[in-house]
Amino acid sequence: MSNPYVPLLIMMAVAGLLALAGLGVSWILGPHRFNRAKLDQYECGIEPSPKPQGGGRFPVRFYLVAMSFIIFDIEVVFLYPWAANFGELGLYSAIAIGIFLLLITVPFVYEWRRGAFDWDQ
């Protein structure tokens, strides 16, 4: 009897080899002409400065949007297996996922009310 994890391990090994092969081929075939502009730090298309512009304050809006993407990624990770086994799980799982969706909706509504998704400001 074979181990059920063997195909998964083979797939992971092939993915790792493809990733390493891609990096190796790009290193071998890619140009190696370095200049000051390529080696300089890159900060969103602006010239790097020794001190932060505007007193060092960073808009919280970007943080809120990034957190919302993380929240919705976690939501998908938990919803996909639940949806795949929906017929077998019963009423308890439906109530549990309803509570989970409610808890996920609260931060989204909070961000929406705070104007985190209004990019015109």
N, CA, C and O atoms as a GROMACS GRO file, in nm:
protein
  484
    1MET      N    1   0.084  -0.117   0.000
    1MET     CA    2   0.000   0.000   0.000
    1MET      C    3   0.090   0.125   0.000
    1MET      O    4   0.183   0.135   0.080
    2SER      N    5   0.061   0.218  -0.089
    2SER     CA    6   0.146   0.337  -0.099
    2SER      C    7   0.095   0.447  -0.008
    2SER      O    8  -0.022   0.448   0.032
    3ASN      N    9   0.182   0.538   0.023
    3ASN     CA   10   0.150   0.650   0.110
    3ASN      C   11   0.070   0.753   0.030
    3ASN      O   12   0.109   0.786  -0.082
    4PRO      N   13  -0.042   0.806   0.084
    4PRO     CA   14  -0.122   0.902   0.008
    4PRO      C   15  -0.054   1.039  -0.009
    4PRO      O   16  -0.099   1.121  -0.089
    5TYR      N   17   0.054   1.064   0.065
    5TYR     CA   18   0.123   1.191   0.056
    5TYR      C   19   0.232   1.193  -0.051
    5TYR      O   20   0.292   1.298  -0.075
    6VAL      N   21   0.259   1.080  -0.114
    6VAL     CA   22   0.365   1.074  -0.214
    6VAL      C   23   0.339   1.167  -0.332
    6VAL      O   24   0.431   1.238  -0.372
    7PRO      N   25   0.217   1.173  -0.389
    7PRO     CA   26   0.194   1.268  -0.500
    7PRO      C   27   0.214   1.414  -0.458
    7PRO      O   28   0.264   1.495  -0.536
    8LEU      N   29   0.175   1.447  -0.336
    8LEU     CA   30   0.194   1.582  -0.286
    8LEU      C   31   0.342   1.616  -0.272
    8LEU      O   32   0.385   1.725  -0.309
    9LEU      N   33   0.419   1.523  -0.220
    9LEU     CA   34   0.563   1.545  -0.207
    9LEU      C   35   0.630   1.557  -0.343
    9LEU      O   36   0.722   1.637  -0.360
   10ILE      N   37   0.585   1.477  -0.439
   10ILE     CA   38   0.641   1.487  -0.574
   10ILE      C   39   0.608   1.622  -0.635
   10ILE      O   40   0.694   1.686  -0.696
   11MET      N   41   0.484   1.668  -0.617
   11MET     CA   42   0.445   1.799  -0.670
   11MET      C   43   0.527   1.911  -0.606
   11MET      O   44   0.569   2.004  -0.675
   12MET      N   45   0.550   1.903  -0.476
   12MET     CA   46   0.630   2.005  -0.409
   12MET      C   47   0.774   2.002  -0.457
   12MET      O   48   0.836   2.108  -0.474
   13ALA      N   49   0.828   1.885  -0.480
   13ALA     CA   50   0.965   1.874  -0.530
   13ALA      C   51   0.977   1.931  -0.671
   13ALA      O   52   1.073   2.002  -0.701
   14VAL      N   53   0.880   1.901  -0.756
   14VAL     CA   54   0.883   1.954  -0.894
   14VAL      C   55   0.869   2.106  -0.892
   14VAL      O   56   0.938   2.175  -0.967
   15ALA      N   57   0.780   2.159  -0.807
   15ALA     CA   58   0.763   2.305  -0.797
   15ALA      C   59   0.892   2.370  -0.748
   15ALA      O   60   0.933   2.474  -0.801
   16GLY      N   61   0.957   2.311  -0.649
   16GLY     CA   62   1.083   2.365  -0.600
   16GLY      C   63   1.192   2.361  -0.705
   16GLY      O   64   1.269   2.456  -0.720
   17LEU      N   65   1.200   2.250  -0.778
   17LEU     CA   66   1.300   2.240  -0.885
   17LEU      C   67   1.275   2.341  -0.995
   17LEU      O   68   1.369   2.401  -1.048
   18LEU      N   69   1.148   2.362  -1.032
   18LEU     CA   70   1.117   2.462  -1.135
   18LEU      C   71   1.153   2.602  -1.088
   18LEU      O   72   1.204   2.682  -1.166
   19ALA      N   73   1.127   2.632  -0.962
   19ALA     CA   74   1.161   2.764  -0.909
   19ALA      C   75   1.312   2.785  -0.910
   19ALA      O   76   1.361   2.890  -0.953
   20LEU      N   77   1.386   2.686  -0.863
   20LEU     CA   78   1.532   2.697  -0.862
   20LEU      C   79   1.588   2.701  -1.004
   20LEU      O   80   1.684   2.774  -1.030
   21ALA      N   81   1.530   2.625  -1.095
   21ALA     CA   82   1.576   2.626  -1.234
   21ALA      C   83   1.552   2.763  -1.297
   21ALA      O   84   1.637   2.814  -1.371
   22GLY      N   85   1.437   2.823  -1.269
   22GLY     CA   86   1.408   2.957  -1.321
   22GLY      C   87   1.507   3.060  -1.270
   22GLY      O   88   1.554   3.145  -1.345
   23LEU      N   89   1.538   3.053  -1.141
   23LEU     CA   90   1.636   3.147  -1.085
   23LEU      C   91   1.775   3.124  -1.145
   23LEU      O   92   1.846   3.220  -1.176
   24GLY      N   93   1.812   2.997  -1.161
   24GLY     CA   94   1.944   2.966  -1.218
   24GLY      C   95   1.957   3.011  -1.362
   24GLY      O   96   2.059   3.069  -1.400
   25VAL      N   97   1.856   2.986  -1.442
   25VAL     CA   98   1.861   3.026  -1.583
   25VAL      C   99   1.864   3.178  -1.595
   25VAL      O  100   1.938   3.231  -1.677
   26SER      N  101   1.785   3.248  -1.515
   26SER     CA  102   1.787   3.396  -1.523
   26SER      C  103   1.922   3.451  -1.477
   26SER      O  104   1.967   3.552  -1.529
   27TRP      N  105   1.986   3.386  -1.380
   27TRP     CA  106   2.119   3.431  -1.336
   27TRP      C  107   2.224   3.408  -1.444
   27TRP      O  108   2.312   3.491  -1.464
   28ILE      N  109   2.213   3.296  -1.513
   28ILE     CA  110   2.311   3.263  -1.618
   28ILE      C  111   2.290   3.349  -1.742
   28ILE      O  112   2.386   3.403  -1.797
   29LEU      N  113   2.165   3.362  -1.786
   29LEU     CA  114   2.138   3.433  -1.912
   29LEU      C  115   2.117   3.583  -1.896
   29LEU      O  116   2.126   3.657  -1.994
   30GLY      N  117   2.090   3.629  -1.774
   30GLY     CA  118   2.062   3.770  -1.753
   30GLY      C  119   2.186   3.857  -1.763
   30GLY      O  120   2.298   3.809  -1.742
   31PRO      N  121   2.166   3.987  -1.795
   31PRO     CA  122   2.281   4.077  -1.803
   31PRO      C  123   2.338   4.106  -1.665
   31PRO      O  124   2.266   4.109  -1.565
   32HIS      N  125   2.467   4.128  -1.660
   32HIS     CA  126   2.537   4.156  -1.534
   32HIS      C  127   2.602   4.294  -1.541
   32HIS      O  128   2.716   4.311  -1.499
   33ARG      N  129   2.530   4.391  -1.593
   33ARG     CA  130   2.580   4.529  -1.601
   33ARG      C  131   2.517   4.609  -1.488
   33ARG      O  132   2.401   4.650  -1.497
   34PHE      N  133   2.592   4.630  -1.382
   34PHE     CA  134   2.541   4.704  -1.268
   34PHE      C  135   2.588   4.848  -1.277
   34PHE      O  136   2.702   4.875  -1.315
   35ASN      N  137   2.499   4.940  -1.243
   35ASN     CA  138   2.535   5.081  -1.235
   35ASN      C  139   2.475   5.140  -1.108
   35ASN      O  140   2.408   5.071  -1.032
   36ARG      N  141   2.501   5.267  -1.087
   36ARG     CA  142   2.457   5.331  -0.962
   36ARG      C  143   2.305   5.329  -0.948
   36ARG      O  144   2.254   5.309  -0.838
   37ALA      N  145   2.232   5.350  -1.057
   37ALA     CA  146   2.085   5.354  -1.050
   37ALA      C  147   2.028   5.217  -1.014
   37ALA      O  148   1.929   5.209  -0.940
   38LYS      N  149   2.087   5.109  -1.065
   38LYS     CA  150   2.036   4.976  -1.034
   38LYS      C  151   2.067   4.935  -0.891
   38LYS      O  152   1.989   4.861  -0.830
   39LEU      N  153   2.178   4.981  -0.837
   39LEU     CA  154   2.217   4.941  -0.702
   39LEU      C  155   2.160   5.033  -0.595
   39LEU      O  156   2.172   5.004  -0.476
   40ASP      N  157   2.098   5.145  -0.635
   40ASP     CA  158   2.043   5.241  -0.540
   40ASP      C  159   1.911   5.188  -0.481
   40ASP      O  160   1.844   5.105  -0.542
   41GLN      N  161   1.876   5.238  -0.364
   41GLN     CA  162   1.750   5.199  -0.302
   41GLN      C  163   1.635   5.255  -0.383
   41GLN      O  164   1.647   5.360  -0.446
   42TYR      N  165   1.522   5.183  -0.380
   42TYR     CA  166   1.404   5.226  -0.454
   42TYR      C  167   1.290   5.246  -0.355
   42TYR      O  168   1.255   5.156  -0.280
   43GLU      N  169   1.233   5.366  -0.356
   43GLU     CA  170   1.124   5.399  -0.264
   43GLU      C  171   1.007   5.455  -0.343
   43GLU      O  172   0.987   5.577  -0.348
   44CYS      N  173   0.930   5.369  -0.404
   44CYS     CA  174   0.806   5.407  -0.471
   44CYS      C  175   0.825   5.513  -0.580
   44CYS      O  176   0.737   5.597  -0.599
   45GLY      N  177   0.933   5.511  -0.648
   45GLY     CA  178   0.954   5.602  -0.759
   45GLY      C  179   1.006   5.739  -0.722
   45GLY      O  180   1.024   5.823  -0.810
   46ILE      N  181   1.031   5.765  -0.594
   46ILE     CA  182   1.084   5.895  -0.554
   46ILE      C  183   1.227   5.876  -0.508
   46ILE      O  184   1.270   5.766  -0.476
   47GLU      N  185   1.298   5.985  -0.506
   47GLU     CA  186   1.437   5.979  -0.460
   47GLU      C  187   1.441   5.948  -0.311
   47GLU      O  188   1.368   6.009  -0.233
   48PRO      N  189   1.525   5.854  -0.269
   48PRO     CA  190   1.536   5.826  -0.126
   48PRO      C  191   1.591   5.947  -0.051
   48PRO      O  192   1.681   6.016  -0.100
   49SER      N  193   1.537   5.970   0.065
   49SER     CA  194   1.583   6.085   0.144
   49SER      C  195   1.634   6.036   0.279
   49SER      O  196   1.590   5.932   0.328
   50PRO      N  197   1.726   6.110   0.340
   50PRO     CA  198   1.778   6.067   0.470
   50PRO      C  199   1.675   6.076   0.581
   50PRO      O  200   1.680   5.998   0.676
   51LYS      N  201   1.581   6.170   0.573
   51LYS     CA  202   1.476   6.180   0.674
   51LYS      C  203   1.339   6.173   0.606
   51LYS      O  204   1.328   6.213   0.490
   52PRO      N  205   1.237   6.124   0.673
   52PRO     CA  206   1.105   6.109   0.611
   52PRO      C  207   1.046   6.244   0.573
   52PRO      O  208   1.060   6.342   0.645
   53GLN      N  209   0.980   6.247   0.460
   53GLN     CA  210   0.913   6.369   0.418
   53GLN      C  211   0.784   6.385   0.496
   53GLN      O  212   0.719   6.286   0.529
   54GLY      N  213   0.746   6.506   0.525
   54GLY     CA  214   0.622   6.531   0.597
   54GLY      C  215   0.630   6.497   0.744
   54GLY      O  216   0.526   6.473   0.807
   55GLY      N  217   0.747   6.493   0.800
   55GLY     CA  218   0.760   6.467   0.943
   55GLY      C  219   0.754   6.320   0.980
   55GLY      O  220   0.749   6.287   1.098
   56GLY      N  221   0.754   6.231   0.882
   56GLY     CA  222   0.756   6.089   0.913
   56GLY      C  223   0.621   6.025   0.933
   56GLY      O  224   0.613   5.909   0.972
   57ARG      N  225   0.513   6.098   0.908
   57ARG     CA  226   0.380   6.040   0.926
   57ARG      C  227   0.344   5.958   0.802
   57ARG      O  228   0.364   6.003   0.689
   58PHE      N  229   0.290   5.841   0.825
   58PHE     CA  230   0.249   5.752   0.716
   58PHE      C  231   0.097   5.736   0.723
   58PHE      O  232   0.043   5.708   0.830
   59PRO      N  233   0.027   5.754   0.611
   59PRO     CA  234  -0.120   5.744   0.615
   59PRO      C  235  -0.168   5.607   0.661
   59PRO      O  236  -0.119   5.504   0.613
   60VAL      N  237  -0.261   5.606   0.752
   60VAL     CA  238  -0.314   5.482   0.807
   60VAL      C  239  -0.400   5.410   0.704
   60VAL      O  240  -0.421   5.289   0.716
   61ARG      N  241  -0.450   5.481   0.605
   61ARG     CA  242  -0.536   5.421   0.503
   61ARG      C  243  -0.469   5.301   0.435
   61ARG      O  244  -0.533   5.199   0.411
   62PHE      N  245  -0.341   5.314   0.405
   62PHE     CA  246  -0.269   5.204   0.339
   62PHE      C  247  -0.262   5.081   0.431
   62PHE      O  248  -0.274   4.967   0.386
   63TYR      N  249  -0.242   5.107   0.559
   63TYR     CA  250  -0.238   4.997   0.656
   63TYR      C  251  -0.373   4.927   0.664
   63TYR      O  252  -0.379   4.804   0.667
   64LEU      N  253  -0.482   5.004   0.666
   64LEU     CA  254  -0.615   4.946   0.675
   64LEU      C  255  -0.648   4.862   0.553
   64LEU      O  256  -0.706   4.754   0.565
   65VAL      N  257  -0.612   4.911   0.435
   65VAL     CA  258  -0.639   4.833   0.313
   65VAL      C  259  -0.556   4.706   0.312
   65VAL      O  260  -0.606   4.600   0.273
   66ALA      N  261  -0.431   4.714   0.353
   66ALA     CA  262  -0.347   4.593   0.358
   66ALA      C  263  -0.405   4.492   0.457
   66ALA      O  264  -0.407   4.372   0.428
   67MET      N  265  -0.452   4.538   0.570
   67MET     CA  266  -0.512   4.447   0.668
   67MET      C  267  -0.640   4.385   0.614
   67MET      O  268  -0.669   4.269   0.642
   68SER      N  269  -0.717   4.461   0.536
   68SER     CA  270  -0.840   4.404   0.480
   68SER      C  271  -0.807   4.293   0.380
   68SER      O  272  -0.878   4.193   0.374
   69PHE      N  273  -0.700   4.310   0.302
   69PHE     CA  274  -0.661   4.202   0.212
   69PHE      C  275  -0.621   4.077   0.290
   69PHE      O  276  -0.654   3.966   0.250
   70ILE      N  277  -0.550   4.095   0.399
   70ILE     CA  278  -0.511   3.980   0.481
   70ILE      C  279  -0.634   3.914   0.541
   70ILE      O  280  -0.643   3.791   0.544
   71ILE      N  281  -0.728   3.993   0.587
   71ILE     CA  282  -0.851   3.937   0.646
   71ILE      C  283  -0.927   3.856   0.542
   71ILE      O  284  -0.974   3.746   0.573
   72PHE      N  285  -0.939   3.908   0.421
   72PHE     CA  286  -1.015   3.835   0.320
   72PHE      C  287  -0.939   3.714   0.268
   72PHE      O  288  -1.002   3.617   0.225
   73ASP      N  289  -0.808   3.717   0.270
   73ASP     CA  290  -0.732   3.596   0.235
   73ASP      C  291  -0.756   3.487   0.338
   73ASP      O  292  -0.773   3.370   0.303
   74ILE      N  293  -0.756   3.524   0.464
   74ILE     CA  294  -0.784   3.426   0.569
   74ILE      C  295  -0.926   3.373   0.556
   74ILE      O  296  -0.952   3.255   0.579
   75GLU      N  297  -1.018   3.461   0.519
   75GLU     CA  298  -1.156   3.419   0.500
   75GLU      C  299  -1.167   3.313   0.391
   75GLU      O  300  -1.238   3.213   0.408
   76VAL      N  301  -1.098   3.333   0.282
   76VAL     CA  302  -1.102   3.235   0.173
   76VAL      C  303  -1.040   3.103   0.216
   76VAL      O  304  -1.090   2.996   0.182
   77VAL      N  305  -0.932   3.109   0.292
   77VAL     CA  306  -0.866   2.987   0.339
   77VAL      C  307  -0.961   2.904   0.424
   77VAL      O  308  -0.959   2.781   0.418
   78PHE      N  309  -1.044   2.969   0.504
   78PHE     CA  310  -1.137   2.894   0.590
   78PHE      C  311  -1.266   2.859   0.518
   78PHE      O  312  -1.327   2.756   0.548
   79LEU      N  313  -1.310   2.941   0.422
   79LEU     CA  314  -1.437   2.914   0.355
   79LEU      C  315  -1.427   2.804   0.249
   79LEU      O  316  -1.523   2.731   0.227
   80TYR      N  317  -1.314   2.791   0.185
   80TYR     CA  318  -1.303   2.694   0.076
   80TYR      C  319  -1.323   2.550   0.125
   80TYR      O  320  -1.403   2.478   0.065
   81PRO      N  321  -1.255   2.505   0.230
   81PRO     CA  322  -1.281   2.367   0.276
   81PRO      C  323  -1.424   2.349   0.328
   81PRO      O  324  -1.482   2.242   0.313
   82TRP      N  325  -1.480   2.453   0.389
   82TRP     CA  326  -1.616   2.443   0.438
   82TRP      C  327  -1.712   2.426   0.321
   82TRP      O  328  -1.804   2.344   0.327
   83ALA      N  329  -1.693   2.504   0.215
   83ALA     CA  330  -1.780   2.494   0.098
   83ALA      C  331  -1.764   2.361   0.027
   83ALA      O  332  -1.860   2.307  -0.027
   84ALA      N  333  -1.644   2.306   0.027
   84ALA     CA  334  -1.620   2.178  -0.040
   84ALA      C  335  -1.692   2.064   0.032
   84ALA      O  336  -1.730   1.966  -0.033
   85ASN      N  337  -1.710   2.074   0.162
   85ASN     CA  338  -1.776   1.969   0.240
   85ASN      C  339  -1.909   2.014   0.298
   85ASN      O  340  -1.951   1.964   0.402
   86PHE      N  341  -1.976   2.106   0.232
   86PHE     CA  342  -2.098   2.165   0.286
   86PHE      C  343  -2.206   2.061   0.313
   86PHE      O  344  -2.272   2.067   0.416
   87GLY      N  345  -2.225   1.966   0.222
   87GLY     CA  346  -2.331   1.868   0.238
   87GLY      C  347  -2.311   1.774   0.355
   87GLY      O  348  -2.409   1.719   0.407
   88GLU      N  349  -2.189   1.752   0.398
   88GLU     CA  350  -2.159   1.656   0.503
   88GLU      C  351  -2.152   1.718   0.643
   88GLU      O  352  -2.149   1.645   0.742
   89LEU      N  353  -2.150   1.850   0.653
   89LEU     CA  354  -2.119   1.912   0.782
   89LEU      C  355  -2.241   1.938   0.870
   89LEU      O  356  -2.230   1.927   0.992
   90GLY      N  357  -2.353   1.972   0.815
   90GLY     CA  358  -2.474   1.988   0.895
   90GLY      C  359  -2.496   2.130   0.945
   90GLY      O  360  -2.428   2.224   0.905
   91LEU      N  361  -2.594   2.141   1.036
   91LEU     CA  362  -2.640   2.270   1.086
   91LEU      C  363  -2.535   2.339   1.174
   91LEU      O  364  -2.520   2.460   1.167
   92TYR      N  365  -2.465   2.263   1.256
   92TYR     CA  366  -2.365   2.322   1.345
   92TYR      C  367  -2.259   2.398   1.267
   92TYR      O  368  -2.219   2.508   1.306
   93SER      N  369  -2.214   2.341   1.156
   93SER     CA  370  -2.111   2.410   1.076
   93SER      C  371  -2.169   2.533   1.007
   93SER      O  372  -2.099   2.632   0.988
   94ALA      N  373  -2.295   2.526   0.968
   94ALA     CA  374  -2.358   2.644   0.906
   94ALA      C  375  -2.366   2.760   1.006
   94ALA      O  376  -2.343   2.875   0.970
   95ILE      N  377  -2.399   2.729   1.130
   95ILE     CA  378  -2.404   2.833   1.233
   95ILE      C  379  -2.263   2.885   1.261
   95ILE      O  380  -2.243   3.006   1.276
   96ALA      N  381  -2.166   2.795   1.269
   96ALA     CA  382  -2.028   2.837   1.296
   96ALA      C  383  -1.974   2.926   1.184
   96ALA      O  384  -1.908   3.026   1.213
   97ILE      N  385  -2.001   2.893   1.059
   97ILE     CA  386  -1.950   2.974   0.950
   97ILE      C  387  -2.026   3.106   0.942
   97ILE      O  388  -1.970   3.207   0.900
   98GLY      N  389  -2.154   3.105   0.983
   98GLY     CA  390  -2.229   3.231   0.990
   98GLY      C  391  -2.168   3.327   1.092
   98GLY      O  392  -2.156   3.447   1.066
   99ILE      N  393  -2.130   3.274   1.208
   99ILE     CA  394  -2.063   3.356   1.310
   99ILE      C  395  -1.928   3.403   1.259
   99ILE      O  396  -1.890   3.519   1.280
  100PHE      N  397  -1.855   3.316   1.192
  100PHE     CA  398  -1.725   3.353   1.135
  100PHE      C  399  -1.742   3.466   1.033
  100PHE      O  400  -1.665   3.563   1.035
  101LEU      N  401  -1.841   3.455   0.944
  101LEU     CA  402  -1.863   3.560   0.845
  101LEU      C  403  -1.905   3.692   0.911
  101LEU      O  404  -1.867   3.799   0.865
  102LEU      N  405  -1.982   3.683   1.017
  102LEU     CA  406  -2.019   3.803   1.090
  102LEU      C  407  -1.896   3.870   1.151
  102LEU      O  408  -1.881   3.992   1.144
  103LEU      N  409  -1.808   3.790   1.210
  103LEU     CA  410  -1.686   3.845   1.269
  103LEU      C  411  -1.593   3.903   1.163
  103LEU      O  412  -1.520   3.999   1.191
  104ILE      N  413  -1.594   3.848   1.044
  104ILE     CA  414  -1.511   3.901   0.935
  104ILE      C  415  -1.572   4.030   0.879
  104ILE      O  416  -1.500   4.118   0.834
  105THR      N  417  -1.704   4.039   0.882
  105THR     CA  418  -1.773   4.155   0.827
  105THR      C  419  -1.753   4.279   0.914
  105THR      O  420  -1.752   4.391   0.862
  106VAL      N  421  -1.738   4.262   1.042
  106VAL     CA  422  -1.724   4.376   1.134
  106VAL      C  423  -1.604   4.464   1.098
  106VAL      O  424  -1.622   4.586   1.089
  107PRO      N  425  -1.482   4.411   1.076
  107PRO     CA  426  -1.372   4.499   1.039
  107PRO      C  427  -1.392   4.563   0.901
  107PRO      O  428  -1.350   4.677   0.879
  108PHE      N  429  -1.455   4.492   0.810
  108PHE     CA  430  -1.481   4.549   0.678
  108PHE      C  431  -1.574   4.669   0.689
  108PHE      O  432  -1.547   4.773   0.629
  109VAL      N  433  -1.682   4.657   0.766
  109VAL     CA  434  -1.775   4.768   0.785
  109VAL      C  435  -1.705   4.884   0.856
  109VAL      O  436  -1.727   5.000   0.822
  110TYR      N  437  -1.620   4.852   0.953
  110TYR     CA  438  -1.545   4.956   1.023
  110TYR      C  439  -1.456   5.035   0.927
  110TYR      O  440  -1.453   5.158   0.930
  111GLU      N  441  -1.383   4.962   0.842
  111GLU     CA  442  -1.296   5.030   0.746
  111GLU      C  443  -1.377   5.111   0.646
  111GLU      O  444  -1.338   5.221   0.608
  112TRP      N  445  -1.489   5.058   0.605
  112TRP     CA  446  -1.574   5.128   0.509
  112TRP      C  447  -1.628   5.257   0.570
  112TRP      O  448  -1.629   5.361   0.505
  113ARG      N  449  -1.672   5.250   0.696
  113ARG     CA  450  -1.725   5.369   0.763
  113ARG      C  451  -1.616   5.473   0.790
  113ARG      O  452  -1.644   5.593   0.789
  114ARG      N  453  -1.494   5.428   0.812
  114ARG     CA  454  -1.382   5.520   0.836
  114ARG      C  455  -1.330   5.582   0.707
  114ARG      O  456  -1.249   5.674   0.712
  115GLY      N  457  -1.376   5.533   0.591
  115GLY     CA  458  -1.335   5.590   0.463
  115GLY      C  459  -1.205   5.532   0.410
  115GLY      O  460  -1.136   5.597   0.332
  116ALA      N  461  -1.171   5.413   0.450
  116ALA     CA  462  -1.046   5.354   0.404
  116ALA      C  463  -1.050   5.319   0.257
  116ALA      O  464  -0.945   5.306   0.193
  117PHE      N  465  -1.169   5.302   0.201
  117PHE     CA  466  -1.180   5.264   0.061
  117PHE      C  467  -1.208   5.383  -0.030
  117PHE      O  468  -1.227   5.364  -0.151
  118ASP      N  469  -1.212   5.505   0.023
  118ASP     CA  470  -1.232   5.625  -0.057
  118ASP      C  471  -1.097   5.680  -0.098
  118ASP      O  472  -1.029   5.744  -0.018
  119TRP      N  473  -1.058   5.656  -0.222
  119TRP     CA  474  -0.924   5.696  -0.267
  119TRP      C  475  -0.923   5.836  -0.326
  119TRP      O  476  -0.817   5.883  -0.368
  120ASP      N  477  -1.037   5.904  -0.329
  120ASP     CA  478  -1.042   6.039  -0.388
  120ASP      C  479  -0.996   6.147  -0.291
  120ASP      O  480  -0.974   6.261  -0.332
  121GLN      N  481  -0.980   6.115  -0.166
  121GLN     CA  482  -0.941   6.216  -0.067
  121GLN      C  483  -0.795   6.245  -0.072
  121GLN      O  484  -0.746   6.328   0.005
   0.00000   0.00000   0.00000
